Amino acid sequence: MYPAITDLIPQRPPFLFVDKIIERSEKTITTTLKLSGDEDFFKGHFPGNPVMPGVLLQEALFQSGAALMAGMEGGGLGVVTRVQNAKFKSMVRPGDELVMTVELTESLANAHYMKGTTKVDGKTVLVIEFAVASI
């Protein structure tokens, strides 16, 4: 059994975008987030046609990456320093369950480079590369 996400990262509701850890290894983590549809961001983005904001989809991957970093040597609190090659491939709607995988591709001193993918029902909705500094 994996630790609770709140044991690994400082974020808390309403700004916590990971429900649980499905799988975790030294260089990869898979997490989930089930969207109820009652989240505040759906009320204003967009009324009558609710869509999860892309920036929050990215944040969910960043939080998954922070959970991967937790406990690793030189881990500490991760602060995103670079985002690149973000590709949004589909919309995320109320009732969807995000399955997020983050892979640590390289670490240099306090810099950690990661790739993330989010899927809904097996379909890729976001791919991104990002860098995090441990502080």
N, C-alpha and C positions, 0 to 999 in steps of 0.2 A: 504494500500500500504506500502511496506517495503522500508527502505532507500536504496539509491544506495550503492553498495559495497564499492565504493571509499570514502564514508562518514564514513565507519567503520574501514577500515584497511589501512595501509600505502602503500601497494604494488601498483605499477602502471605498465602499459604496458611498455615493453614487458614481465614483470614478474608478471602479474596479471592473475590468472587462475580461476576466478569466474566472470560470467557475471551478474547474478542476484540472488536475494533471492526469493525463491518460498514460503517458509513457515518458520516461526520462532516462537519458544516458549521459555520458560525459560531454558529448558534443551536440546532442539533439534533445528537444523536448516537444511533446505533443500535448496540447491543452484544448479545452472546449469552453464555449460560452453559449448558453441557450437563451435566446431572446424571447421574452414573454409577450412583448408588444406594449407593455405598460411603461417602458423606459421613457423618461422625459424627452429625450431627443426625438423620439418618433412623433411627439405632439406638434413639433414645429418644423420638422424636416421630412417630408412635406405634408401638410394637412391634406387628408383625403388620398394621399399616395405615399405612405410612410416608407422612408428609405434610411438605413443606417448611414450616417456621415462617413465618408472615406477617411477622414482624419481619425475617427474613433476606431475604424477597422485597423488602421496603422497602430494606434495606441494599444489595441489588444495584442498585436504581435510584439510590440515593445515590452509589454508587461510579461508576456510569455518568455521573451528573451531575458528579462530581469530574473525570472524564476529559474531559468537555466543557469544564470551566473551565480545565483545564491549558493553559497557554500564552496564555490570553486576558489582556488588560491588566487588572490588578487581580485576577487569578486567585488565586494563592496556595493555601494549604491551606484546603479548605472544611469548615466545621463546621455540621451541620444545626441550625437554630434554630427551625424550625416544621414541623410535619407537619399537614396538614388534608385533609379529604375523601377519606380512603383508603377505597376500595371493593374488597373481595375478592370476586371473582365465581366463582372455581373453585379447586379444590385443585391443587397441584403435587406430582408424584410422581416416584419414581426413574425415570430414563430420559428424562424430559422435557427439552426444550431451551427455555430462556427466550429470547425475543427482546424486548429492552427498548429503548424509545425515550424519550429525555428531551429536552424542549424548554425552552430558556431563554426565559421570557416577559417578564422585566423585570430590569434591574439598576439599583440606586440606591446609589451610593457602594460600600461593600463588601458589600452585600446583593444576593443573586441569587435570583430567584423562578423556580421550575421546575414543569413538569408531567411526570409520567412514566406510561408505560403498559407493562405486561408482557403478552406473549401467548405461548401455547403452541399449536402447530399452528393458528395463525391465530385462536385464541379468546382473548379478553381475560380475564386472570386477576386483574389488579390495575390500578387507576388511582389516582393520588395527586397531590397538590400539595405542594410543600415549598419551604422557604427555606433558603438557605445563606449563612453569613457567611464572607468571605475573611479569614483571619488570617495 
